[in-house]
Amino acid sequence: MTNLDHLIQDFASSKYPQLVRWSEFLTEICRRKTTESEHAQLWNKWIKILEDFPDPQFGSLDASGETICIAAKGDQFPVETIDEIRDKLLELCPWRIGPWNFFGVDLQTEWDSSKKWNRFSDSVYFDDARVLDVGCNNGYFGWKAIDAGAQSVVGCDPFLLYNFQHEIFRRYSAEKHRHHILPTTDMEIPSDLAAFDVAMSLGVLIHRRSPIDHLMRLQESLRKRGQLVLETMAIDSEKADVLVPEDRYMKMRGIWFVPTIGMLRRWLDRVGFVDVKVVDVSVTDSSEQRRTDFMPFESLADFLDPEVPEKTVEGYAAPVRVAFVAVKGR
Ligand SMILES: C[S@@+](CC[C@H](N)C(=O)[O-])C[C@H]1O[C@@H](n2cnc3c(N)ncnc32)[C@H](O)[C@@H]1O
């Protein structure tokens, strides 16, 4: 089970009363998720894999480049061969966000997430910030935020495999006490935290059945004048409108709303954000999202019409990705 002692101490001694309260039940939430959820047995199996990886004293994590590298320290190289490490990492597929290099293994993830990071990071004040990363997957963006000067990052992602992937890398970081991931959903973050300087929701909103509640919870997590980064698929139009697919969208189940950029702006205004700015609009291509050895399932090329790539396989308008930065105004 993830060691949350530092996070709990940090919250418990915080000036924000809601963080102090959250600290009182964090251990129990994580214990329950890693012992009672449907993936709990897998967690115990994965924990054993940690023993096959190099001891944390032999490695260090460097997030300054586009690939986050976990490399051997000095010339004390661990006993395992690269092929054995690679095989163990393959047991923990799918690897969605990265890229990573783990003791010489080039871990190519489905997403080259450095492209997303480069689109918004210069517009955010990470210096000494307390950051919340909702739907953080394996924590790639959290390490980038710490490298950019964040004081601490708390991520949340309900899928235990991604929590575990984070745990593998976290052990090698000199900053490990500053970056934790909780196995919770957006709605399990207490309302009215009013404590974070930056909240990031990257690639999550489109998957939420209730996008307004998602935005409200992000708004509530921020202190006054805190910054939101909202990055999502959207329809490229300034008209406030929303596409509700009949069934699947890009083969994904559970997509209820694909908003236009104009509708996202309106939602952000309505939930109380000010200084709402679009900092990037991009079309995803196969250099950013693709099938790899570490994510062997369908990816972008399978989701778009091969003849008309401006359409999804279902015949809907293909999305763009939009990144907003906004400020909590009240
Ligand atoms: C498309 S991925 C985006 C990952 C990463 N943030 C990025 O931008 O590349 C969506 C992530 O949200 C997580 N997720 C799904 N439902 C969630 C929820 N209710 N609350 C928080 N995270 C959720 C998934 O496990 C997944 O890691």
The ligand as an ORCA input file, in Angstrom:
! r2SCAN-3c Opt
* xyz 0 1
  C      -7.886      9.941    -20.986
  S      -7.093      9.652    -19.473
  C      -6.203     11.172    -19.246
  C      -4.930     10.963    -18.495
  C      -4.068     12.224    -18.330
  N      -4.674     13.149    -17.395
  C      -3.815     12.876    -19.669
  O      -4.246     13.985    -19.874
  O      -3.182     12.274    -20.522
  C      -8.406      9.811    -18.289
  C      -7.975      9.417    -16.890
  O      -9.028      9.726    -15.982
  C      -9.177      8.653    -15.078
  N     -10.564      8.703    -14.581
  C     -11.654      8.058    -15.044
  N     -12.742      8.382    -14.319
  C     -12.319      9.266    -13.371
  C     -12.967      9.973    -12.324
  N     -14.265      9.850    -12.091
  N     -12.232     10.779    -11.546
  C     -10.901     10.947    -11.767
  N     -10.236     10.288    -12.754
  C     -10.938      9.478    -13.540
  C      -8.822      7.418    -15.892
  O      -8.434      6.339    -15.091
  C      -7.689      7.931    -16.760
  O      -6.432      7.747    -16.155
*
